């Protein structure tokens, strides 16, 4: 095998991300959400690397916690931005009467959860208005009209099996070669949480298209071969 052929078969390791800016870290940790600090730090590192390839995108912005970690990675790299897709009406388990309902997020005038104002306020608090671009709409509708590569896709929207599967089918084709696909709430033990994200993640992991790059908490990371 020639030296050139051997080099083409390898990908250099991503440049390590510098420490996260304290302004953004504080805003992310203060925002409502279910992402741990360790999971957020990993998303920051991945967004820093991935935004050197193409824009990043998350499904499920909620109140902005994950968006801030991802958006700060993009800002620090200084090339491509983060798109955050969410209808902001709450996922299945966050609606009135469900396990993760939060009365602070309920908009009586609309008669539903409304997280958009919380999301925008937290993004502004982090100083990331120019780096996080919210798209208000359903994941499937936005994906069906999307064009172009993405360096990273983070799936953390609704947790029903068909919802997670639709998010995977809709967005994974846009992940560029060498880019990352991440899922949140991957629980090997059913007692710790719902199994739909894990089932979709494991099916993707078994595919030859993806290489498993580890877990941080309940955050599962795959990379496009």
C-alpha angles and dihedrals in degrees: 000000000000123000090245093051091049092051092050089056093059133070119208116242113262116264107258114255118245118242114294117259111259093227092060095040091054092048092048094049092048094051121096112256147106101253118112122227090248092052090047092050089053091051089050091054093046093048090051090055097037096048088064086067105039140319119307126231136195129197109213114033097177106166096342105264097126092035091059093052091047095040092050089054089054093046092050091051090046100209119084129018138228123256114203115201119197137132086215092219094112129259123266096274094048099058124105112293094018128113098259099039112141114196091203089068097048115111108206092192091058095035092229146069112293116186099163098097091048090049094051094045092051093047090051091047088056092050092240103121091120095047104044114062112192119211112195108208144079118300094237094051093049094044092052089058098039121115128183141038126299126206093208138010120195115195114203106132127111114351101215111118096246092045093054091043091051091050090051094047092045100047111023094076089064096057107111123230106280091021127122136248115197132187127194128213099034104165119178089191112063089209089068097054149318118315104217096092091046093050093051092043093051092049090053091045090055091056120098088230094073138053119208112238101181144265131277108190104310093337112111119197128202128176127209111246 
